[in-house]
Amino acid sequence: MNLARENYPELRDAVRALCEKFDSAYWQGIDEKRAYPEAFVDALTEAGWMSALIPDEYGGSGLSLTEATVIMEEVTRSGGNAGCCHGQMYNMNTLLRHGSEAQKKKYLPKIAAGELRLQAMGVTEPTAGTDTSKIKTVAVKKGDRYVVNGQKVWTSRLQHSELMILLARTTPLSEVKKKSDGMSVFLVDAKAAWGKGLEVKPIRNMVNHETNQVFIDNLEIPGDNLIGEEGKGFRYILDGLNAERILIAAECIGDGYWFIEKAAKYAGERVVFDRPIGQNQGIQFPIAESYMEVEAANLMRYKAAVLYDEKKQCGAEANMAKHLAAKASWEAANVCLQTHGGFGFAAEYDVERKFRENRLYLVAPISTNLILSYLAEHVLGLPRSF
């Protein structure tokens, strides 16, 4: 049974039909210009896929996270780059699960209608990295507002997002019992703040992935934009990050299938020494092994997504899904490139573009080593290593 095709066939067909309108030439052109695929994201928005997780009562599609992962998988499986749009999927969970009813009524209908976009999240900092408890961005309450100062890095899609989820410390680290306490989450009107507390500097990178350094200088945020309770922001962010890891796993699954199908097709058609190269076991075996690894990772993706939808603990499963899918798809990427030989490096085949895009996920949104450390400590009961 191939879960990738048999689960949610109608949803897959609909997303795939939209993606087929944005062909290889479209994505090659976007990549060459290092542009943002606005037409593609607009089409996803108009079709309701960008508001998949927003409940019906707020104008959204009311889908589960499991169904949202199918959308992301089909984008990458169709040859696209889901990094342009996945932020709204996982950022949404912070607002959905922890925002007030007033916040939901104010923002969700506009996001669902495409009037506002919630694509950006400001969490990572240059000196803290993944040690989030050490962030230095500070929010100080002054009357009915918070005044924020600090710096963020790898804040993606901010140029194409009216709203940003922002994590800042509201209680000094020296004054909390647990280092994960004392941080709060805010919903920032990013467009209004440009030049008025926010300075954004793009980071040119290996992938056509719109990401930035963000400098925050006396940024004023209304108190009503605090999400949930003050000081509990870290656990809210973690809840959203579990969704992020599951969605990224699905993107990797889509990439993995794309690489495998591309490699198998080419191996069946490419004739060298009067025979298809796919007739040789040296070509067959790596493709077959990659297929097995992607199928296995796919099972963990579904397990993690279902647990998340049932509001059960899923930290271990979300991390395992992301880790297994990233590894499987990267191996498939290598197999696909090797199968194509020299042609794999030619932009017209799309392999080198997808190869670059996929490599990101062994590092982000969390590195493979930190996932292994998490499982060692929290699942296997081994001593904390850091």
N, C-alpha and C positions, 0 to 999 in steps of 0.2 A: 504494500500500500504506500503510495506516495502522498504524504500529508500535504506537501506543497501544492498539489493540484486538487486533492479531494476535499480539503477543508475550505468551506465558504466559496463554492464555485461561482455563485452569482456575483458576490462582491469582487472576486478576482476578475471576472470577465469585464465588469464595469470599469474597474481601475485600469485594467490592461487596455481596454478600448480607448481610454483617454490618453494613456501613455504612448500608444501607437501613433498618435498625432504629432509626437515630438520624437522624430527619428534620430538616427545616428548623426546625420549632418547637423541637426539642431544642437546636440550636445557637444559635438566637435567644435562648432562655431563658438559656443559659450565658453568652452575650455580655452580655445585659442585666444579669445579676447579677454579672458579672466573676468568675465561678466557674471552678473547674477541672472538666473533664468526666470525673469519676471513673468513672461508669458506662461510658462509652465506652472508656476506657483499660483498665478491668477486663475488658471484653468482648474487647478485642484480646489481652490477656494470656491469658485463658482459652482463646482460640482458637489460641494459640501464635504469633501474629504478632509480639508484642513480643520473643520469643526467637528470631526468624527466623535470626539470625546465629550463634547458639550451636550448636556441633556436636552431633550426635546423642548422642555418648557422654556428654555432660553434660546430657542431657535437653532439648535445644533442637530446633529444626526443621531445622537444618543447611542453610539456604539460602545462596545466594550474595549478594553485595552487589547484583548486578543484580536479583535477585528481591526483595530488600529495597526497592529503589527502586520496584518495581512496587506494593508495599504502600503506601508513602508517597504515590505518585501517585494511587492509587485513593481514599485517604482525602480528599485535596483535591478530586479530580474528583467525588466524591460530595457535595461541599458542606461537608465537615468541615474542621477546623483541625488539621493534623498537628503544629503547634508544641507541642502538649500531650504528644507522645510520641516525637518524632524523636530526642530526646537519647539515649535508651537504645540506639537503633540505632547512632549513630556513636561514643558513648562506649564501647560494647562492643568496638570494634576495638582500642582501646589495650590493654585487658586480654587480648583474644584473641591479638593478635600479639606482645605483649611481656611479658605476665604469666608468672609461673612456673607449673609444673604444679601445685604445691601451692595457689597462689592460684586457679587455674582450678577445681580440685576443690572448694575451699572455697566459692567464691562462685557459679560458673556454674549448678550445679543449683538453687540457691535462687532465682536470678534467673529461670531458666527456669520454675520452679514458681510464680512470682509472689510468693514470700515476701520477696524483696528487689527493690528497683528501683534501677537505675543511670541516673538521668535527668539528673544534674547534673555540670557541669564548671566548675571554678574556674580560669580562665586569665587573663581580661582584668582589668586594673587601671585605676583612675581616671586615673593620671598617665602610664601607659605606652601605653594604647590598644592599637593593633595592633603597636606596637614591643615585641614580647614580650621581647626581650633586656633591656629596661629594667625588668622587674618588680622590685618591692621586697619582695615576700613572701619571707621567709628561713626555711629549715629547718636547724637546727643539731643535729648528732648528739650525743646525750648517753646514753652506755651503750647499751642496746638499743632506744632510742627516738629519735625526732626531735622537737624542740620548734619549733613553727612560729608565726611572727608576721607579720602583714601585713594586706592588704585586697584584696578582689576586688569586681568590679562586673559587672552583667549575667549573674549566675549564675542560670540559669533552672531552674525546677521543683524547687528544693531542698526546698520544703515537702512535696513528694510523692516524695521519693527517700531511701532509707535510706543509699545510698552516693554518694560524690562523687569524681570524678577531680580531683586538685589538683596544680597546677604551682607549684613553689617553687624559689628559688635556693639551692643547697647549697654553691656555691663563689662567692665575691665576683666581680663583673664585672671588677674590677681584676686578678684573679689568673688569668684564662683567656686563652688565645691567640685563640680565636674567641668572639665575644660570644654566640653561640648555645650555647656549652658551659657546663657548670656548673649547669644546671637539672635538677631531678629530678621524677618523677611519683609521686604517692602515691594509694593507694586509702583514702579516709577513711570511717569509720563516722560519717556525718553526724548521724544521729538521736542517737547516744550523746554526740556533741560539743555538741549544742544546750545553751547555757548553761554549758558547760564548755570554753570555748575558742572557740566559734563564736557570734557574734551576727548575726542575719539581719534585714535591714530591706527590706521589699518596695518596689519602684519602680513607682509608678502610671504607666502608659504609654498610648500611643495605641491599642494593640491589647490585647485580653484575653490577654496573654502573661505568665504568672507568672515574674517575674524579680526579682532582688534585689541589694542591696549585702551583702557578707559581711565582717565584721570578725573577724580571727583574733588571739587573744590567748593566747599560751603554750599552744597546742593540742598535745597529745602524741599522736604517731602511732607505733604499734609499727614497729620496723625491718622486720618481715616484710611490711609493707604498702607498701614501696618496690617500684614496678613496674620491672622491668629493672635496668639498671646506674645507679648514682648518676652524675649529671652528663650523662646522655644523654637526659634527658626531653624536650628540645625536639624532637628528631627523632621521638620516639614520638608526641608531640602532633601534629606535622605529618602523620604517617601517618594518624592519626585524623581530622585536618581534611580530608584529601583525601576520605575517606569522607563526612564531613559535607557537603562542597560538592556531591558527586554526589547525595546524598540530598535536599539542599535543591533542587537542580536538578530532580529528579523531582517534588517537591512543586509547584514552579513550573509544571512541565509540566501537572500535574493541574489547577492553578488556571487555566492558560491555556485548556485545553480546556473547563473549566467556564464560563469567561467567554464563549468563542466560541459554545458550544452555547446558553447562556442568551440571548445577543444574537441569534443566528439565529432561535431559537424566537420570541422577542418580536417581532422584525422581521417575521416571517411572519404573526403574529397581530394586531398592532396596526394598526388602520385609521384613517388620517387623510386627509382630502380624498378619501374614497370609494375608497381603495386601500391595500393593505398598505404600510407604510413600507419594507419590505424590497424592494419593487419599484423603489425609487429607488437609483440607482448611488451616490449620496452616502452611503447606508447600507450598501449591498452591499460596496463596495470596501474600506473599512476593516476589515470583518469578514473578508473573504477574505484581505487582506494579513496580518492577525494570525494567521490559520490557517496560512499558509505559514511565518511566522516561528516559530511554536510547533513545527510539524513539523520544521523545520530544527534547532532547538535540541534536539529530542528525539533526533535522530541523534547529536549530540555527547554527550548524556547516556549513551546506550548504549555509545558508544566508550570513554568514560572508565570506566564501570562494568566493562566487560569487561577493560580493562587492569588495573584494581584487582584484580579476581578472579584474574587471571593473575600477580599480584604483580610487575607491570612498572611502570616509572616512569610516573606519570600526573599529575604536578603541573600541567602545562600544560593537559592535557585536562580535569582536574577543575575548574580555574579557568575555562576557557572554557565548560564545560557550565553552571556556576553563573551566569556572566555572561550568556550568551545566553538561558538559560531565564528568568532574572529580568527581563531587558529585554523579552523576548517576552511574558511573562505580564503585566507591568505595562502594556504597550501594549494587550493584550487587555482588561485591566481598564478602562482609559480608554475603549476602544471600547464595551465593554458598558455602562458608565455613561452614555456619550453617547447610545447607542441607546435606552436606557430613558428618557432625558430626566429630567423631574422625579421620575418613579417610581423612578429609580435611587437616589434619596436616601432612599426609604422603607424602613425596616428590614424590612418584611414580604417584600420581594423578595430579600433576602440580598446584593444587589449591594454595598451600602455596607459591609457587614461584611467580605465577601471582599476588597473594594477596600482596606480598611485593613490586613487581615491580609497581603495580598500585597505591599504597599509596603515592608514590612520588609526584603525580600530584596534590594533594591538597596543596602542598607546592611550587613546582616548575613547570614552570619557574616563576610564580608569585603566591603569597599566595592568598587564598580566601579573606582574610580581605582587602588586597589592591585592589582587584577587586571591592569589595563592596564600598570602599572609592572612587574609580574612578567613578563608576556609580552615587553615591550620589552627587558628586561634578559636574561632567561634563554632566550628563544626567538630573539629578533631580534638579540641581541648588542649592544644599544645601551648607552651608559654608564648606570651606576646613578644614579637621580634623587634618592635620599634616603639 
